[in-house]
């Protein structure tokens, strides 16, 4: 399930080379599943 995570709950994590490529959050699984579902806009 994809959800809408508030941007202030996400942070970038650098990879081994120092480039920022991954995102993470400290939210629990319960918090994440309670968020609104993400629905892409039709193209």
Protein Blocks (a to p, Z undefined) as FASTA:
>chain_A
ZZdddfklgccdddfkopafbdcdfbdfklmmmpccdddddZZ
